[in-house]
Amino acid sequence: MEDKEKVSVYLNAIYQNTKTAMQSIEDIITKAEDKKLIEELSKELDEYSCLARECVNFAKAERIEEIKDNNWIEKARLWSSINMSTMMDKTNRKIAELMLLGTFMGIITCIKDKDDHKDVSKELDEIIDKLYEFERNNIDRLLPFLIENK
């Protein structure tokens, strides 16, 4: 695999991780009723959007034309999973649980992607490190909602 192709694969992995988080928040925020939880989810969405923009800007700078969002099957799976999970329970606890599960999956994906793409791009390593740290911090901000059963 050529270097540019390796960079493109790594970039797309990071981008799709951020886009999955963004879609999850967009799908779940409409279920939330608590103002503080909605504010937290909105802040997270803004930060994921910034990270996704960093990926797009990197692609432009490197003249990478194919930056791919998740496919429609993955989007539909995520949407249906969130809607099924919140159909009967829209409490802060349930929403925080779903967000935490997604956040843990995002962290695992960051770790695996960085390991799978060693020595591919220092710039992308920096972006994935930001994503990883952001998601680690999200855990601390979401945990209080898990113990508030409103």
N, C-alpha and C positions, 0 to 999 in steps of 0.2 A: 504494500500500500504506500502510495506517495505521501510525502510530508503534508502537502496541502489537503489531501483527502483525510489524513489522520486528524488534522486540525478541524476539518469540517465535521467529522464524526463526533469529536469531543465537544465542539461548540453546540452541535445539535442536541447532544445528551444534556448539556447544561440548560439550554433553552427549553427543551421539553420538560425538564424538571420544574423550571419556573412557571411554565404555562400550565402544567398540571395543578400546581398550587393556586394559580390565579383562577382557573376554572372552578376548582373546589370551593374557593372563597366566594366567587360569584354565584355559584349554585346554592351555597349554604347560608349566605348572609340574608337572603330573603326569608329564611325560616326563623332567624333570630328575632327575638322581641326585646331583649335587654339592651338598653342604650350603651352600657359600658362594653358589652360583648360586640355589638355592632361597630363601635369605635375601634376596638382592638382589631377586628377583622378588616376594617377599612384601612387601618395603618399597615397591616400586613400586606394587603392587596397593593397599596402604593409602593411598598418596598420591593415586592416581587416584580411589579411593573418596571421599576427602575433597573432591576437586575436583568430583566428581559431586554430592555432597551440597550443595556451595556452589550448584550450578546449581538443585537442587531447592529449596533455601531461597530463592534469588532468585525462582524461579517463584512460590512461595507469597507472598512479600512483594509481588510485582507483580501478584498474582492472575491469573497465567497458568496456565490449567488444562491445556493440552496440552503436556506435556514428553514427548517420544517417545524410546524406546530404538530401536536399530536393528531393522529388520524381520527376520523369521525367515529370509528368503532370504540376507540379508547375514550373519546369524549362522551359517547352515549353510555358506555359502561359506568363511567364516573358519575354522570348525571343520574342514572337510574339507581345506582348504589346510594347516593345521598338522599334521593327522594324516598326510596324504600326505608332507609334508616330513620328518617325524620317524619314519616307518615303519621305515626302514633305518638312520637315523643320529640317535642321541639324545645325541651328544657336546655338551659345553659349547660348542664351536665352532659347531655347527649351531644350537643353541638361541639363542646370542648373535646369530648372523647373522639369524635370523628376527626376534628382538626388535629388532635394530637397523634392519632394513628397515621394520618397523612403526613404530618411533620416528621414522625419517626421514619416513615418510608422515604421521605425526601432526604433525610440525613443519611440513611443507608445507601441510597442511590448516589449521593455525593461521594461517599467514601469509596464505593465500588468504581464509580466513573473516574475519580482521580487516580486510583490504583491502576485501572485499565489503560490510562492514557499518560503514564509516566513519561516525562521528558518530551512531551509533544508541544506544549506551549506554556511559558511562564505566565503570560497574560491571562490565559484561560484558567490556569491554576489559581490566580488571584481572584478571578470572578467566582470560581467554585468555592474558594475559601470564604468569600463574603457570604455566599449562599449558605454554606454550612454553618457559619457563626450566627447568621440571622436566624436560621431554623433552630439552632440550639437555644438562642434567646427566646424564641417564640414559645418554647416549652415552658419556661418560667412564667411567661405572661399568660399562658393558657391554663396552667394548673389551678390557679384560684377559681376559675369557672367550673372546673371539674368537681370541686367540693361544695360549690354553691348549687344547691338543687332547687332552682326556681322554675 
